[in-house]
Amino acid sequence: MNNTIKGKVLDLLPDRVFLQYRYKKVFGTPLLLSDPQSFNEKIQWLKLYDRNPKHTVMVDKYEVKRYVSDVLGAGYVIPALGVWHHYDEIDFGALPNRFVLKCTHDSGGIVLVPDKNHLDHASVRDFLEKSLAKNYYKHAREWPYKDVPPRIIAEEYLENGSEGLHDYKIWCFNGVPEYVQYITGRIGTTYERFYDTEWNACDFHYHNPLAEQLIPRPPQLEEMLSAAEQLAYGEAFMRCDFYILENGNLKFGEITFFPMSGFESWKPEDADRIMGNKIHLPKV
């Protein structure tokens, strides 16, 4: 069976069967949905059973701006410069010289445009149109994306020094922020380090290599934690991402319910169980 045929067959599987297949393939152990214990197991459980319609708005990169503005205030939102269904609808003459293009319905469909006069329209059009055609939900059955309309938005171009923006990803368990995942090196090799809410460095990590160099506690930490707590109210698990700009302003990035789709190994391995113990699954 070639990959194309296999992919079509997998697309037809019910969500539960697909996730059980994928989990066993990635980790080599069965997915225990009847009594999930680890973080990755509980993320799969949440995909299947925690289906709040509000989550579709919260993962839509266009609609979430209005949602965050209502909860936190418009000052936290990166302004949208336009929204379109296809690349050829974009009026580039109306856009500033620098901006960001991204798809509203997926992860990774993003193009940084530091100078529109040097934009390779053919390659960018091809990339974004292919992203628009993808059904991101089918990739790992992250159900909130299933009904997000595929569009392209333009946003203001943000930066913070020669390394680009640094991410502060607030991991909230049962509506309470517990860790900040700091991501550095977006230009070049990407590293990460988790800190607790008192800014004590943690030794575990999830996806990127561990950053050896520690960074000082950001002055905006309490503001970030408060903002994340407001957004995560009532959620079993949520990650809220923020950027700190050169002028010190805090900007919202995105909301994630399923980091790495729950298919990444924690380092060390026991962190998977420790983080899983923090999630109290809702009754269904």
C-alpha positions as CSV (number, residue, x, y, z in Angstrom):
1,M,0.0,0.0,0.0
2,N,1.6,3.3,-1.0
3,N,1.4,6.4,1.2
4,T,-1.3,8.1,-0.8
5,I,-3.7,5.1,-0.6
6,K,-2.8,4.6,3.1
7,G,-3.5,8.3,3.8
8,K,-6.9,8.1,2.2
9,V,-7.7,5.0,4.3
10,L,-6.6,6.6,7.5
11,D,-8.8,9.7,6.7
12,L,-11.8,7.4,6.7
13,L,-11.1,6.0,10.2
14,P,-13.3,7.3,13.1
15,D,-11.4,9.7,15.4
16,R,-11.0,7.2,18.2
17,V,-9.6,4.4,16.0
18,F,-7.3,6.9,14.2
19,L,-5.9,8.2,17.5
20,Q,-5.4,4.7,18.9
21,Y,-3.6,3.7,15.7
22,R,-1.4,6.8,15.6
23,Y,-0.6,6.7,19.4
24,K,0.6,3.0,19.1
25,K,2.7,3.9,16.0
26,V,4.4,6.8,17.7
27,F,4.9,5.5,21.2
28,G,4.7,1.7,20.8
29,T,2.1,1.3,23.5
30,P,-1.7,1.2,23.5
31,L,-3.7,4.4,24.0
32,L,-5.6,3.9,27.3
33,L,-8.7,6.1,26.9
34,S,-10.7,4.4,29.6
35,D,-8.2,5.5,32.3
36,P,-5.7,8.0,30.8
37,Q,-2.8,9.0,33.1
38,S,-0.1,10.6,31.1
39,F,-0.2,14.1,29.5
40,N,-0.1,12.7,26.0
41,E,-2.9,10.2,26.8
42,K,-5.1,12.9,28.3
43,I,-4.5,15.2,25.3
44,Q,-5.9,12.4,23.0
45,W,-8.9,12.0,25.5
46,L,-9.6,15.8,25.3
47,K,-9.6,15.7,21.5
48,L,-12.4,13.0,21.6
49,Y,-14.5,14.2,24.5
50,D,-14.0,17.8,25.4
51,R,-15.8,19.4,22.5
52,N,-16.8,22.9,23.5
53,P,-17.9,24.8,20.3
54,K,-16.1,27.8,21.6
55,H,-12.8,26.1,20.9
56,T,-13.4,26.5,17.2
57,V,-13.4,30.3,17.6
58,M,-10.4,30.1,19.9
59,V,-8.2,28.3,17.4
60,D,-9.3,30.4,14.4
61,K,-6.4,32.8,13.9
62,Y,-8.8,35.5,12.7
63,E,-11.9,35.1,14.9
64,V,-9.7,34.6,18.1
65,K,-8.7,38.3,17.8
66,R,-12.2,39.4,18.5
67,Y,-12.5,36.9,21.3
68,V,-9.2,38.0,23.0
69,S,-10.2,41.6,22.5
70,D,-13.4,41.0,24.4
71,V,-11.7,39.1,27.3
72,L,-8.5,41.1,27.7
73,G,-8.8,44.3,25.6
74,A,-7.9,45.3,22.1
75,G,-4.4,46.3,23.2
76,Y,-3.3,42.7,23.4
77,V,-4.3,41.8,19.9
78,I,-2.0,42.0,16.8
79,P,-4.1,43.9,14.3
80,A,-5.3,42.1,11.2
81,L,-4.6,44.1,8.0
82,G,-7.0,42.0,5.9
83,V,-8.6,38.6,5.4
84,W,-9.1,36.8,2.1
85,H,-10.2,33.4,0.8
86,H,-7.4,33.1,-1.8
87,Y,-4.0,34.6,-2.5
88,D,-5.0,36.4,-5.7
89,E,-7.6,38.4,-3.7
90,I,-4.9,40.1,-1.7
91,D,-4.5,43.8,-2.5
92,F,-0.7,44.1,-1.9
93,G,-0.8,47.8,-2.7
94,A,-2.9,48.5,0.3
95,L,-0.5,46.6,2.7
96,P,2.5,48.2,4.4
97,N,6.0,47.2,3.3
98,R,6.3,44.6,6.0
99,F,3.7,42.2,7.2
100,V,2.9,38.6,8.0
101,L,0.7,36.3,6.0
102,K,-0.9,33.3,7.7
103,C,-3.7,30.8,7.2
104,T,-6.5,30.9,9.8
105,H,-7.2,27.2,9.9
106,D,-3.9,25.4,10.5
107,S,-0.5,25.4,12.1
108,G,2.5,26.3,10.1
109,G,0.8,28.1,7.2
110,I,2.7,31.3,7.8
111,V,5.0,33.6,5.7
112,L,7.1,36.5,7.0
113,V,7.3,39.4,4.6
114,P,10.0,41.8,5.7
115,D,10.0,43.6,2.3
116,K,7.0,43.2,0.0
117,N,9.1,44.5,-3.0
118,H,11.1,41.3,-2.8
119,L,8.2,38.9,-2.3
120,D,8.3,35.8,-4.5
121,H,4.6,35.7,-5.3
122,A,4.8,32.5,-7.2
123,S,6.3,30.4,-4.4
124,V,4.3,32.1,-1.7
125,R,1.0,31.7,-3.6
126,D,1.8,28.0,-4.1
127,F,2.6,27.5,-0.4
128,L,-0.4,29.3,0.9
129,E,-2.9,27.8,-1.5
130,K,-1.6,24.3,-0.6
131,S,-2.1,25.2,3.0
132,L,-5.7,26.4,2.3
133,A,-6.4,23.1,0.6
134,K,-5.4,21.0,3.6
135,N,-7.8,19.8,6.2
136,Y,-5.7,20.3,9.3
137,Y,-8.2,18.4,11.4
138,K,-7.4,15.2,9.6
139,H,-3.7,15.5,10.5
140,A,-4.1,14.5,14.1
141,R,-7.9,14.8,14.7
142,E,-7.6,18.1,16.5
143,W,-11.4,18.6,16.2
144,P,-11.7,22.4,16.8
145,Y,-10.0,23.0,13.4
146,K,-12.6,20.9,11.6
147,D,-15.0,23.8,11.0
148,V,-12.6,26.7,10.8
149,P,-13.0,28.3,7.4
150,P,-9.7,28.3,5.5
151,R,-8.6,31.9,4.9
152,I,-5.5,34.0,4.7
153,I,-4.9,37.0,7.0
154,A,-2.3,39.7,7.0
155,E,-0.9,40.9,10.3
156,E,1.5,43.6,11.4
157,Y,5.1,42.5,11.3
158,L,6.5,42.3,14.8
159,E,10.1,41.8,15.9
160,N,12.3,42.0,18.9
161,G,16.0,42.1,18.2
162,S,18.2,40.2,15.8
163,E,16.8,36.7,16.9
164,G,13.2,37.6,16.1
165,L,10.3,37.2,18.4
166,H,10.7,35.1,21.6
167,D,7.6,33.1,22.6
168,Y,6.2,32.9,26.1
169,K,3.8,30.0,26.1
170,I,1.7,29.8,29.3
171,W,0.7,26.2,30.1
172,C,-2.6,26.3,32.1
173,F,-4.0,23.3,33.9
174,N,-7.6,23.4,35.1
175,G,-7.7,27.2,34.3
176,V,-4.6,27.9,36.3
177,P,-1.2,28.9,34.8
178,E,1.6,26.6,36.1
179,Y,4.5,26.9,33.6
180,V,5.9,29.3,31.0
181,Q,7.6,27.6,28.1
182,Y,10.1,30.1,26.8
183,I,11.1,29.6,23.1
184,T,14.2,31.3,21.7
185,G,16.1,31.1,18.4
186,R,13.3,31.3,15.9
187,I,16.0,32.5,13.5
188,G,18.4,29.5,13.6
189,T,18.2,26.6,16.0
190,T,15.2,26.8,18.3
191,Y,15.6,26.0,22.0
192,E,13.2,26.0,24.9
193,R,13.1,26.1,28.7
194,F,10.2,25.7,31.1
195,Y,9.9,28.0,34.1
196,D,7.4,27.8,36.9
197,T,5.3,30.8,37.8
198,E,8.0,32.1,40.3
199,W,10.4,31.9,37.4
200,N,12.4,28.9,38.7
201,A,14.0,27.0,35.8
202,C,12.7,23.5,35.2
203,D,14.9,20.7,33.8
204,F,12.2,19.0,31.6
205,H,11.3,19.9,28.1
206,Y,8.9,18.7,25.4
207,H,9.8,19.4,21.8
208,N,12.9,21.6,21.3
209,P,16.3,21.1,22.7
210,L,16.8,22.4,26.2
211,A,18.1,26.0,26.4
212,E,21.2,26.0,28.6
213,Q,21.3,29.7,29.1
214,L,18.7,31.0,31.6
215,I,17.0,34.3,31.1
216,P,15.9,36.8,33.7
217,R,12.4,37.0,34.9
218,P,10.4,39.2,32.5
219,P,8.9,42.3,34.1
220,Q,5.6,41.4,32.3
221,L,5.4,37.9,33.9
222,E,2.5,38.7,36.2
223,E,0.6,40.4,33.4
224,M,1.1,37.4,31.2
225,L,0.0,35.0,33.9
226,S,-3.1,37.0,34.6
227,A,-4.0,37.3,30.9
228,A,-3.6,33.6,30.4
229,E,-5.7,32.8,33.5
230,Q,-8.6,34.9,32.1
231,L,-8.4,33.1,28.7
232,A,-8.1,29.6,30.2
233,Y,-11.0,29.9,32.7
234,G,-12.9,26.7,32.8
235,E,-10.5,24.7,30.5
236,A,-9.0,21.4,31.6
237,F,-5.9,22.3,29.6
238,M,-4.9,25.3,27.5
239,R,-1.7,26.9,26.3
240,C,-1.8,30.6,25.7
241,D,1.1,32.2,23.8
242,F,2.4,35.8,24.1
243,Y,5.2,37.9,22.7
244,I,7.0,40.7,24.5
245,L,7.9,43.6,22.1
246,E,11.0,45.8,22.3
247,N,8.8,48.6,23.8
248,G,7.7,46.2,26.6
249,N,4.2,45.7,25.3
250,L,2.6,42.3,25.5
251,K,0.9,40.8,22.5
252,F,-1.3,37.7,22.3
253,G,-0.1,35.0,19.8
254,E,-2.4,32.0,19.8
255,I,-4.3,29.5,21.9
256,T,-3.4,25.8,21.7
257,F,-5.4,22.9,23.2
258,F,-3.1,20.1,22.0
259,P,0.6,20.9,22.0
260,M,2.4,18.8,19.3
261,S,-1.0,17.0,19.1
262,G,0.0,15.0,22.1
263,F,2.5,13.0,20.0
264,E,5.8,14.3,21.4
265,S,8.0,12.5,23.9
266,W,8.8,14.4,27.1
267,K,12.4,14.6,28.3
268,P,12.8,13.0,30.8
269,E,10.1,10.4,30.2
270,D,8.5,10.7,33.6
271,A,7.5,14.3,32.9
272,D,4.7,12.9,30.7
273,R,3.1,11.3,33.8
274,I,3.8,14.3,36.1
275,M,2.2,16.8,33.6
276,G,-0.6,14.4,33.0
277,N,-1.4,14.3,36.8
278,K,-2.1,18.0,36.6
279,I,-5.0,17.7,34.1
280,H,-8.3,17.0,35.8
281,L,-10.5,15.6,33.0
282,P,-14.1,16.8,32.8
283,K,-17.0,14.4,33.3
284,V,-18.7,13.4,30.0
